[in-house]
Amino acid sequence: TGQTPNSEREELYAKFRTGEIKRLILSKVGNFALDLPDANVLIQVSGTFGSRQEEAQRLGRILRPKPSGEIAYFYTLVTRDTREQDFAHHRQMFLTEQGYSYSVMDGAALLSEFGCSV
């Protein structure tokens, strides 16, 4: 969280970079001045309403070229039939205008893609 001391945060980033830890959960502190070149999956749990800038920053962070040549994936979790869905749609339209492509998936389909059962 934003309350985590910088030294502890930097230590966690370093452990993630070396592979000592495999998953890293970040709040908005991960939006700026963070380079995790080997990360290949980013799951956005909460966008800031219609913040296209925030989403573009997160997308740009994960889509940086990977040393291994792996493909990166960016997922946004959105609750159906809510205002959140409307905001996410507007962000998606902006990203489409910028040349990005996306697909909307049901949660069960996403779990299936990762080999998980519902």
HELIX and SHEET records of a PDB file:
HELIX    1   1 ASN A    6  THR A   18  1                                  13    
HELIX    2   2 LYS A   28  ASN A   31  5                                   4    
HELIX    3   3 ARG A   52  ILE A   62  1                                  11    
HELIX    4   4 ARG A   83  GLU A   97  1                                  15    
HELIX    5   5 GLY A  107  GLU A  113  1                                   7    
SHEET    1   A 2 VAL A  41  GLN A  44  0                                        
SHEET    2   A 2 TYR A  73  THR A  76  1                                        
END                                                                             
